[in-house]
């Protein structure tokens, strides 16, 4: 599983020119389910993202985890994070899980995440989405299980 996490002042998902979901501030999390992923991978990623100190707190920059805050989270599925780009001039996506498997594991990830943090919104799996965001920092982290 791959996650790309961006700290944001705001983030919005639009589908068919309508706002689908939005947060005022916190973390925008793009997730990619790979073919090799399992429920264990999903569990590890959820725990890592909930506990990783990437938010500002009373002790300064990157001193606070999601579990310690009231920050909002927007989770968006993005299979293109699995792109292989080191050969040729066209990406390949053979490491990405097939849609049926990816949907099951994505839903499991979101459910686990919601158990650990209350303020979670999401995009729509498999939809063509337009994402708008205002980076905070900018601060971006990559995670892989």
MORA-V411467 format. One record per helix or strand of 3 or more residues. SS is the DSSP state (H for helix, E for strand). FROM is the first residue (numbers start at 1). TO is the last residue. If there is no record, write none. Layout:
((SS,FROM,TO) (SS,FROM,TO))
This chain:
((E,2,15) (E,18,23) (E,26,32) (H,39,51) (E,55,57) (E,60,64) (H,66,68) (E,72,77) (H,79,82) (H,99,116) (E,120,122) (E,130,144))
